[in-house]
C-alpha cells in the first residue's frame, strides 16, 4: 500500500547519489496525473517492495468512462525507484504497462532519472508534462 512506503527509511545523500523518497515520488505521480489526466478518475493502485525495502515498484490506474464505445479508456502509470543504487527512478505510461522486479519496465511513454542532483521531482515532472 502507499502507506507502506512511509515505513522504509530513506538513505543518506552522498556526493554522487541523491535518494528519491519512495512515498514522495508516488505522491508526486498522483499530483502530476491529476493535472494531465483531466476527465479520468482514479481506479486503483498497487505497490510492492523488495524484501529489504530498497526497491519499490508500483502501478496506478485511471479510467475514463466512454459511453460511446464498448470499452472505457484506461491509463496506467508504472513507477519504480531504488534506495540501493540498483536502478534509476522511472515512470512508464500507457494503456498497459509492465513493471517487474526483474527490472522489465515498459509502456508507451518512458521517463527515467538518475539519482543525482537536487531537483529530481521537478525534473521528472517536466519530463512527463513535455
Secondary structure, 3 states (H helix, E strand, C coil): CHHHHHHCCCCCCCCCCCCCCHHHHHHHHHHHHHHHCCCCEEEEEEEEECCCCCEEEEEEEEEECCCCCCCCEEEEEEEEEECCCCCCEEEEEECCCEECCCCCEECCEEEEECCCCCCHHHHHHHHHHC
